[in-house]
Structure formats: structure tokens, C-alpha cells
Amino acid sequence: MASVYKINKGVNQPVVFKGLKAQYIWWLGGGLVTLLLLFAILYIIGVNMYVCLLIILVLGTLLFKKVYSMSRKYGEYGLMKKIAKRRIPKVIKTRSRTVYMKRSYK
């Protein structure tokens, strides 16, 4: 039996999957791949399997909570807007009046 998931809600609507919006789907997928690699590395270097599972479960729970909270808080484009807003300078300083003197008013 194959499972069928509904991914798109319609034309010109954001991609939503199980409550995650837009880029947060990629964040969660990348985090899960990272956790899988971390588990493999811990297991290969000889850490007890139950300790590995405990570490991965705790980190996985934190990952899911953080990604879902960011998706709920910022929405589809909010996180990108927040990052872009931090790059806007708070003050523009000029040490010369020539910038303003070259203006011509008509």
C-alpha cells in the first residue's frame, strides 16, 4: 500500500507539507540528514548504541520543535525578510557636504 501525501494547496499558494511552509521543509530535511550522519559517526567510533539513540532522539526533538516554531512564527518568507533586515544599515554617515551640494533643484 502506497501512501499519498498532499503537498500543494493550489495555484499561487505556498508549498505546505504537514504544517511546514516553504523553505522550512528543506531545513527539516537537512537537519534529519545531519542527524543520520551524526548517528552513523557516533556508532562507527564505538559509542554505545543506546547512548547514540538517546542523543539523536533529543537532538531530533529539538530540531522538530525549532523548525515548526520558526515556520509558525515567520511564515513563508518571514525568515528571509528577517535576515535581509539585519543587513540594512542603521545609520548612513557622510563626512562631507559635497554629496548634498551637487544636487540640482529645478
C-alpha positions in Angstrom: 0.0 0.0 0.0 1.4 3.3 -1.1 0.9 6.4 0.9 -0.2 9.6 -0.9 0.6 12.9 0.6 -1.0 16.2 -0.5 1.8 18.7 -0.9 0.4 21.7 -2.8 -2.7 23.6 -1.8 -3.4 25.2 -5.1 -2.2 27.7 -7.7 -0.1 30.5 -6.4 -0.2 29.1 -2.9 2.9 28.3 -0.8 4.1 24.7 -0.6 2.9 23.2 2.7 3.7 19.8 3.9 2.4 18.6 7.3 2.2 22.2 8.6 5.7 23.2 7.4 5.8 26.1 4.9 8.2 26.8 2.0 11.9 26.7 3.0 11.3 25.1 6.4 10.7 21.7 4.6 14.3 21.9 3.4 15.6 23.0 6.8 13.9 19.9 8.4 15.2 17.6 5.7 18.7 18.9 6.0 18.6 18.5 9.8 17.4 15.0 9.5 20.2 14.1 7.1 22.6 15.7 9.5 21.2 13.6 12.4 21.5 10.4 10.4 25.2 11.2 9.6 25.8 12.0 13.3 24.3 8.7 14.3 26.5 6.9 11.8 29.6 8.7 13.0 28.9 8.0 16.7 28.1 4.4 16.0 31.3 3.9 14.0 33.6 5.4 16.6 32.2 3.0 19.1 29.7 4.9 21.3 27.1 2.6 22.9 24.0 2.3 20.6 21.6 3.3 23.3 23.6 6.5 24.0 23.6 7.2 20.3 19.8 6.7 20.1 19.3 8.9 23.1 21.5 11.7 21.7 19.7 11.5 18.3 16.2 11.5 19.8 16.9 14.5 22.0 18.5 16.4 19.1 15.7 15.3 16.7 13.1 16.5 19.1 14.8 19.9 19.4 15.1 20.1 15.6 11.4 19.4 15.1 10.4 21.9 17.8 12.7 24.7 16.4 11.7 24.2 12.7 8.0 24.1 13.4 8.2 27.1 15.7 10.1 29.1 13.1 7.6 28.1 10.4 4.7 29.2 12.7 6.4 32.4 13.7 7.9 33.7 10.5 5.7 32.1 7.8 6.6 31.6 4.2 9.0 34.4 3.7 9.5 35.9 7.1 12.8 34.3 8.0 14.3 35.6 4.7 12.9 39.1 5.5 14.4 39.0 9.0 17.8 38.0 7.6 17.6 40.8 5.0 16.5 43.4 7.6 19.7 42.7 9.6 21.8 43.7 6.6 20.2 47.2 6.3 22.5 49.8 7.9 21.0 51.6 10.9 22.8 54.9 10.1 24.4 56.3 6.9 27.3 58.6 7.8 28.8 61.1 5.5 31.8 63.3 6.4 31.4 65.8 3.6 28.7 68.2 2.4 29.6 67.7 -1.3 27.1 64.9 -1.6 24.3 67.4 -0.9 25.8 70.3 -2.7 25.9 68.6 -6.1 22.1 68.3 -6.2 20.4 70.5 -8.7 16.8 71.6 -7.9 14.6 72.5 -10.9 
